[in-house]
Amino acid sequence: MAITSANQLELLQTAEAVAREKMIDPELVVQALEESLARAAKSRYGAEMDIRVHIDRKTGRSKFTRVRTVVEDDAVENHQAELTVAQARDYLENPEVGAEIIDEVPPVEMGRIAAQSAKQVILQKVREAERDRQFEEFQDRAGTIINGVVKREEYGNVIVDVGRGEGILRRNEKIGRESYRPNDRIRCYIKDVRRETRGPQIFLSRTDPQFMAELFKMEVPEIYDGIIEIKAVARDPGSRAKIAVISYDGSIDPVGACVGMRGSRVQAVVNELQGEKIDIIPWNDDAPTFLVNALQPAEVSKVVLDEEAERIEVVVPDEQLSLAIGRRGQNVRLASQLTGLDIDILTEAEESERRQKEFAARTGLFMEALDLDEFFAQLLVSEGFTNLEEVAYVEVDELTVIDGVDEDTASELQARAREYLEAANKKALEDARKLGVVDSLVEFDGLTPQMILALAQDGVKTLEDFATCADWELAGGWTTENGERKKDEGVLEPFDVSLEEAQNLVMTARITLGWVDPAELESNDEEEVAEEEAEA
């Protein structure tokens, strides 16, 4: 096949036809033609030569050129494609490294093998362009619902024709035990689109919580228009789900709008999800209120929130316990996913028993430490005093408000509390020193003798040891393993040291030891503030 004037224009027309058919840029096909012609020319003139081909986009005329690049004298590796500066002076007046010498060479005739090779190059380029177009198209559609047709099922995974590509619905992304036959229509959520060597991989899902959110967006015009927002979704696919919604228009009830006339809107979603029961819950910024809503249909008596630990305690009437927990813990699990909090459910009887134990323990502490009778100790606990530090260091006025306590009695109580604490602190320091604690840790500001003893029992005996501790090792924290949140006990957690306080203590220790420059910290803080202001 000779590249002559007779077939030059025909080549260009063929490239445009292929591009139209595959819906890709014609320029990519022409570039593939240029590459294939260059490859054929190299097989004729020599593989080491840098042969380039340019096809005129209007006439289809092909221009073959040989390119040689000027390099440093000691950098010549390919004598067919590179020249030294001295050699280049024969062609250029003032040659510089990086300059190119371009000579036109005669066009080549493509033999049968070269033509086959050119065809392979063009096909490969076309396939790559088609894959890129598919990836970009479906990447933009990630997070939306797509309608497709089932092509086949392989080992429980469903291959779905989604128009200009194929998606895969894995076995664990199907609802329950639903099965499909070839040519069945299917509606899925595009969960992820990845670029891989064999082409874009489109991962579909029917169990993702956002699938249900997108279905509601299709059924409820107010959600699509932004009047109602879906704030959170939790699903036990095929069984039960909870969805939290909020309305930005006071005249529109978000729950009623999602339910629809006679339940028509929610029923359309339920039918698509194979009969999955859906609880539609009004969102509330107040976490305890939102949780009470999320635990419906169970009634809640009391809620205690621990924001730092992201845990919440819920007290329910004894007869509501099974309803609050749900079958196999389903109701409380979904409520936990919806709120993002770990939920402990107690009955009123269990909560009362625990309160009584705490009351008895504090009463016993005050009786022993302050040498009080049971009635007086109970009176202190009833007034909200939980530990000896509170008794020892509160204003006298806070003690004299208790019936039967005058200023003299209050002063005596505080003196006894301080005396007990001083003795306890002295013993704690003695025990800590026996374990090997050094002065640098004892004299460090911010740690009480009781804390120092706890650190010593955990192997932290010097300021250097303390400075290498992580904040969560001191204050405690939560980690997630296999989807379950687990508690990490902190050494100083019994002393109510928060994560922020632990961070400050450790950083102060590092500055004291000279490991950290305070000036650098200040500059970093200023940069963070500037970044936050810029984002705002």
C-alpha positions in Angstrom: 0.0 0.0 0.0 1.7 3.2 -1.1 0.8 6.5 0.5 0.0 8.3 -2.7 -2.2 11.3 -3.5 -4.9 8.8 -4.6 -5.5 7.5 -1.1 -4.3 10.3 1.1 -7.7 12.0 1.4 -9.4 8.6 1.7 -7.2 7.8 4.8 -8.4 11.1 6.4 -12.1 10.3 5.6 -11.7 6.8 7.1 -10.2 8.2 10.3 -13.2 10.6 10.6 -15.6 7.8 10.0 -14.0 5.6 12.7 -14.1 8.5 15.1 -17.8 9.2 14.5 -18.6 5.5 14.9 -16.7 5.2 18.2 -17.7 8.7 19.4 -14.1 9.8 20.0 -12.1 12.8 18.8 -11.0 12.4 15.1 -7.6 13.9 16.1 -6.9 10.8 18.1 -7.4 8.5 15.1 -5.2 10.7 12.9 -2.5 10.7 15.5 -2.7 6.9 15.6 -2.3 6.9 11.8 0.8 9.1 12.1 2.2 6.7 14.7 1.6 3.7 12.5 3.1 5.3 9.5 6.2 6.3 11.5 6.5 2.7 12.7 6.4 1.4 9.1 9.1 4.0 8.1 11.3 2.9 11.0 11.2 -0.7 9.8 12.4 0.6 6.4 15.0 3.2 7.4 16.2 1.7 10.7 14.6 1.2 14.1 17.2 3.5 15.8 16.1 6.5 13.7 13.7 9.1 15.1 11.2 9.1 12.2 8.1 11.3 12.5 5.1 11.6 10.3 2.7 14.5 10.0 -0.6 14.2 8.1 -2.1 17.5 6.9 -5.6 17.7 8.4 -7.1 19.2 5.3 -5.4 17.5 2.3 -4.4 14.2 4.0 -0.9 14.6 2.6 1.8 12.7 4.7 5.2 14.3 5.4 8.0 12.0 6.6 10.8 13.6 8.6 14.0 12.4 10.3 14.8 14.2 13.6 18.2 14.4 15.2 18.7 16.1 18.6 21.7 18.0 19.8 23.2 16.6 23.0 26.3 17.0 25.2 29.5 15.5 23.8 29.6 12.7 26.3 25.8 12.0 26.2 25.5 10.5 22.8 23.9 7.1 23.0 22.1 6.8 19.7 24.2 8.0 16.7 21.2 7.8 14.4 19.0 10.1 16.4 21.6 12.3 18.3 24.4 14.7 17.4 27.1 16.4 19.4 27.4 20.2 19.3 30.4 20.0 17.1 28.7 17.7 14.6 25.6 20.0 14.5 27.7 22.9 13.3 27.6 21.4 9.8 23.8 22.0 9.8 23.2 24.9 12.2 25.1 28.2 12.8 24.9 28.3 16.6 23.7 24.9 17.8 22.6 24.5 21.4 21.9 21.4 23.4 18.3 20.4 22.9 18.1 21.8 19.3 16.6 19.6 16.6 17.8 19.0 13.0 14.9 18.0 10.9 15.3 16.5 7.4 12.5 15.3 5.1 12.8 11.7 3.9 11.0 10.0 1.0 7.6 8.4 1.9 7.6 4.7 2.3 5.4 2.0 0.8 3.7 -0.1 3.3 4.0 -3.7 2.7 1.5 -6.3 4.0 3.2 -6.8 7.4 3.6 -3.0 7.9 0.0 -2.4 6.9 -1.1 -5.1 9.4 1.1 -3.4 12.1 -0.4 0.0 11.3 -3.9 -1.5 11.6 -3.1 -2.9 15.1 -1.7 0.5 16.2 -4.9 2.3 15.0 -7.2 -0.2 16.7 -5.2 0.0 19.9 -5.4 3.8 19.9 -9.1 3.7 19.2 -9.7 1.2 22.0 -7.7 3.4 24.5 -9.6 6.5 23.4 -12.9 4.6 23.8 -11.9 3.5 27.3 -11.0 7.0 28.3 -14.3 8.3 27.0 -16.2 5.6 28.9 -14.2 6.3 32.1 -14.9 10.1 32.0 -18.6 9.5 31.2 -19.2 7.1 34.0 -16.9 8.9 36.5 -19.2 11.9 36.2 -22.2 9.7 36.9 -20.7 8.0 40.1 -23.1 8.5 43.0 -26.2 8.4 40.8 -28.7 5.7 39.8 -28.5 4.0 36.4 -30.9 1.7 34.5 -29.4 -1.3 32.8 -30.1 -4.7 31.3 -28.7 -7.9 32.8 -26.3 -9.6 30.4 -25.3 -12.7 32.5 -24.6 -13.9 36.0 -21.1 -15.2 37.0 -20.6 -16.9 40.3 -23.3 -14.8 41.9 -22.0 -11.5 40.4 -24.3 -9.9 37.8 -22.9 -8.3 34.7 -25.1 -5.4 33.6 -25.2 -3.6 30.3 -25.3 0.1 31.1 -25.3 1.5 27.6 -21.7 2.3 26.5 -20.1 0.0 29.0 -20.6 -2.9 31.4 -21.1 -2.7 35.1 -20.7 -5.4 37.7 -23.1 -5.9 40.6 -21.2 -8.1 43.1 -22.9 -10.8 45.1 -22.6 -8.8 48.4 -24.1 -5.7 46.7 -27.4 -7.5 45.9 -30.4 -7.2 48.2 -31.0 -10.5 50.0 -31.1 -13.4 47.7 -32.5 -11.6 44.6 -31.6 -13.3 41.3 -31.7 -12.0 37.8 -32.1 -13.6 34.3 -30.5 -12.3 31.1 -32.4 -9.3 29.6 -34.0 -8.4 33.0 -34.1 -4.7 33.5 -32.3 -3.6 36.7 -31.8 -0.3 38.5 -28.5 0.2 40.4 -26.4 2.8 42.2 -23.0 3.6 40.6 -20.8 3.1 43.7 -17.4 3.5 42.1 -15.7 3.8 38.7 -12.0 2.8 38.4 -9.6 3.1 35.5 -8.0 -0.3 34.9 -5.9 -1.7 32.0 -8.7 -3.7 30.6 -11.0 -0.7 30.6 -13.1 1.3 33.1 -14.6 -0.9 35.8 -18.0 0.2 36.9 -19.0 -1.1 40.3 -22.8 -1.1 41.0 -24.7 -1.5 44.2 -28.2 -2.1 45.5 -27.3 -2.3 49.2 -25.5 1.1 49.5 -27.4 3.5 51.8 -27.1 6.2 49.1 -29.1 4.0 46.7 -32.1 4.5 48.9 -31.4 8.3 49.2 -31.2 8.6 45.4 -34.5 6.7 45.0 -36.2 9.1 47.4 -34.7 12.0 45.4 -36.4 10.6 42.2 -39.7 10.1 44.0 -39.9 13.2 46.1 -39.7 16.5 44.1 -39.0 18.5 47.2 -35.8 16.6 47.8 -34.7 17.1 44.2 -35.5 20.9 44.5 -33.5 21.2 47.7 -36.4 22.1 49.9 -36.0 18.9 51.9 -32.6 17.4 52.6 -31.7 13.8 53.4 -29.2 14.2 56.3 -28.5 10.5 57.1 -29.3 7.0 55.9 -28.9 3.7 57.6 -29.8 0.3 56.0 -30.1 -3.3 56.8 -30.6 -4.2 53.1 -33.7 -6.1 52.3 -35.0 -5.9 55.9 -35.2 -2.4 57.4 -33.9 1.1 56.9 -34.0 4.5 58.6 -33.7 7.8 56.8 -33.4 11.2 58.5 -34.8 14.3 56.7 -35.1 18.0 57.3 -37.2 20.7 55.7 -36.0 24.2 55.0 -39.5 25.4 54.4 -41.6 25.7 57.6 -44.8 25.0 55.7 -43.6 21.6 54.4 -43.6 18.5 56.6 -40.4 16.5 55.6 -41.8 13.2 56.8 -45.2 13.7 55.2 -43.6 14.7 51.9 -41.5 11.6 51.8 -44.4 9.3 52.7 -46.6 10.9 50.0 -50.3 10.6 49.5 -51.5 7.4 51.0 -47.9 6.3 51.2 -47.4 6.4 47.4 -43.9 7.8 47.4 -42.4 5.7 50.1 -44.1 2.6 48.7 -42.4 3.1 45.3 -39.1 3.0 47.1 -40.1 0.0 49.2 -41.1 -1.9 46.0 -37.7 -1.2 44.4 -35.9 -2.4 47.6 -37.7 -5.8 47.7 -40.1 -4.8 50.5 -37.5 -3.2 52.8 -39.3 -1.4 55.7 -38.4 2.2 55.9 -38.6 4.5 59.0 -38.6 8.2 58.0 -37.3 10.3 60.9 -37.2 14.1 61.3 -33.6 15.3 61.7 -32.7 17.4 64.7 -29.4 19.2 65.4 -29.7 18.3 69.1 -28.2 14.8 69.3 -30.3 13.4 72.2 -33.5 14.6 70.5 -32.5 13.1 67.2 -31.6 9.8 68.9 -35.1 9.7 70.6 -36.6 10.1 67.1 -34.1 7.5 65.6 -35.1 4.8 68.2 -38.8 5.0 67.1 -41.1 3.1 67.6 -39.6 2.6 71.1 -40.2 5.2 73.8 -37.2 6.8 75.6 -37.3 7.9 79.2 -33.9 9.5 79.5 -30.8 10.3 77.4 -27.2 10.9 78.6 -24.7 12.1 76.0 -20.9 11.8 76.2 -19.8 13.9 73.2 -16.1 13.3 73.7 -16.4 9.5 73.5 -19.2 9.7 70.9 -21.3 7.5 73.2 -24.8 7.9 74.4 -26.8 6.2 77.1 -30.5 5.6 76.6 -32.9 4.7 79.4 -36.1 3.0 78.3 -39.0 1.6 80.3 -38.6 -2.1 81.1 -41.4 -3.2 78.7 -39.8 -1.1 75.8 -36.4 -2.8 76.0 -37.0 -5.4 73.3 -38.6 -2.9 71.0 -35.7 -0.4 71.4 -33.1 -3.1 70.7 -35.1 -4.7 67.9 -34.8 -8.2 66.4 -31.2 -9.2 66.5 -30.3 -5.7 67.7 -31.5 -4.2 64.4 -33.3 -1.1 65.7 -30.5 0.1 67.9 -27.8 -0.8 65.3 -29.6 1.3 62.6 -30.1 4.2 65.1 -26.4 4.0 65.9 -25.4 4.2 62.2 -27.9 7.1 61.6 -26.6 9.2 64.5 -22.9 8.2 64.3 -23.0 7.4 68.1 -22.4 4.3 70.1 -25.6 3.6 72.0 -25.9 1.8 75.3 -29.5 0.9 76.2 -30.5 0.5 79.8 -33.9 -0.3 81.4 -35.1 2.1 84.1 -34.5 -0.7 86.7 -30.8 -1.2 85.5 -30.2 2.6 85.6 -31.7 2.9 89.0 -29.6 0.0 90.3 -26.4 1.7 88.9 -27.3 5.0 90.4 -27.8 3.4 93.8 -24.3 1.7 93.5 -22.6 5.0 92.6 -24.5 6.7 95.5 -23.4 4.0 97.9 -19.7 4.2 96.7 -19.6 8.0 97.1 -21.3 7.8 100.5 -18.7 5.2 101.7 -15.8 7.4 100.4 -17.1 10.4 102.4 -17.8 8.3 105.5 -14.2 6.9 105.5 -12.2 10.0 104.4 -14.1 12.7 106.3 -15.1 10.6 109.3 -18.8 11.3 108.8 -21.9 9.3 109.8 -24.0 7.8 107.0 -26.7 10.4 107.0 -24.3 13.4 106.7 -22.3 11.6 103.9 -25.5 10.9 102.0 -26.5 14.6 102.4 -23.2 15.6 100.6 -23.7 13.1 97.8 -27.4 14.3 97.4 -26.1 17.9 97.0 -24.0 16.8 94.0 -20.5 16.3 95.5 -18.8 13.4 93.8 -15.2 13.5 95.1 -13.0 14.8 97.9 -11.4 17.5 95.7 -14.8 19.2 95.3 -15.3 19.3 99.1 -11.8 20.5 99.8 -11.6 23.4 97.3 -15.1 24.7 96.7 -16.2 28.1 98.0 -17.5 27.8 101.7 -20.8 29.2 100.5 -21.5 26.0 98.5 -21.3 23.9 101.7 -23.2 26.3 104.0 -26.3 26.0 101.7 -26.7 22.4 103.0 -29.1 22.1 105.9 -27.3 21.9 109.2 -23.9 23.1 107.9 -22.6 26.4 109.2 -19.3 28.1 108.4 -17.4 26.3 111.2 -18.7 22.9 110.1 -17.9 23.7 106.4 -14.3 24.7 107.4 -13.9 21.5 109.4 -15.1 19.4 106.4 -12.7 21.2 104.1 -9.8 20.7 106.6 -10.5 17.0 106.9 -10.8 16.6 103.1 -7.5 18.5 102.5 -5.7 16.5 105.2 -6.9 13.2 103.6 -5.8 14.3 100.1 -2.4 15.5 101.3 -1.8 12.1 103.0 -3.0 10.2 99.9 -0.8 12.4 97.7 2.2 11.8 99.9 1.7 8.0 99.8 1.2 8.1 96.0 4.5 9.9 95.5 6.3 7.5 97.8 4.9 4.5 95.9 5.8 6.2 92.6 9.4 6.7 93.7 9.7 3.1 94.8 8.7 2.2 91.3 11.6 4.3 89.9 10.0 7.7 89.1 12.5 10.5 88.8 12.3 14.1 89.8 11.9 15.4 86.2 8.4 13.8 86.1 7.5 14.6 89.7 8.3 18.3 89.2 6.5 18.5 85.9 3.5 21.0 86.2 0.1 19.5 85.4 0.5 16.0 86.9 -1.0 15.2 90.3 0.8 12.6 92.6 -2.1 10.1 91.8 -1.5 10.6 88.0 2.3 10.1 88.5 1.7 6.8 90.3 -0.7 5.6 87.6 2.0 6.5 84.9 4.7 4.7 86.9 2.6 1.6 87.2 2.3 1.8 83.3 6.1 2.0 82.9 6.3 5.8 82.4 9.0 7.0 84.9 10.8 9.9 83.3 9.8 13.1 81.6 11.4 11.6 78.4 9.0 8.6 78.7 6.1 10.9 79.2 7.0 13.0 76.1 7.0 10.0 73.9 3.4 9.1 74.9 0.5 9.5 72.4 -2.4 11.6 73.5 -4.8 8.7 73.2 -2.6 6.5 75.4 -3.1 9.0 78.2 -6.7 10.1 77.6 -8.1 6.9 76.0 -10.0 6.7 72.8 -12.0 4.6 70.4 -10.8 2.4 67.5 -12.8 0.6 64.9 -12.0 -3.0 64.2 -14.0 -5.1 61.7 -16.8 -2.5 61.8 -16.9 -2.6 65.7 -15.9 0.3 67.9 -13.6 -0.8 70.7 -12.5 1.2 73.8 -8.8 2.0 74.3 -8.3 2.7 78.1 -6.1 5.7 78.8 -3.6 5.7 81.7 -4.9 9.1 82.9 -8.5 8.5 81.9 -9.7 7.8 85.5 -8.6 11.4 86.3 -10.9 12.9 83.6 -8.0 14.1 81.4 -9.5 15.0 78.0 -7.7 14.4 74.7 -7.0 18.1 74.3 -5.5 18.3 77.8 -3.4 15.2 77.1 -2.1 16.8 73.9 -1.1 20.0 75.7 0.7 18.1 78.5 2.7 16.0 76.0 3.6 19.0 73.9 4.6 21.0 77.0 6.9 18.1 78.0 8.5 18.1 74.5 9.1 21.8 74.7 10.6 21.5 78.2 13.0 18.8 76.9 13.9 21.0 73.9 12.5 18.5 71.4 10.1 21.1 69.9 10.7 24.8 69.2 7.8 26.9 70.5 8.4 29.5 67.7 7.8 26.8 65.1 4.6 25.8 66.8 3.4 29.4 66.8 4.1 29.8 63.1 2.3 26.5 62.3 -0.7 27.6 64.3 -0.7 30.9 62.4 -0.6 29.1 59.1 -3.5 26.8 60.1 -5.6 29.8 61.2 -4.8 31.6 57.9 -5.8 28.4 55.9 -9.0 28.1 57.9 -9.9 31.8 57.3 -9.1 31.4 53.5 -11.4 28.4 53.3 -14.1 30.2 55.2 
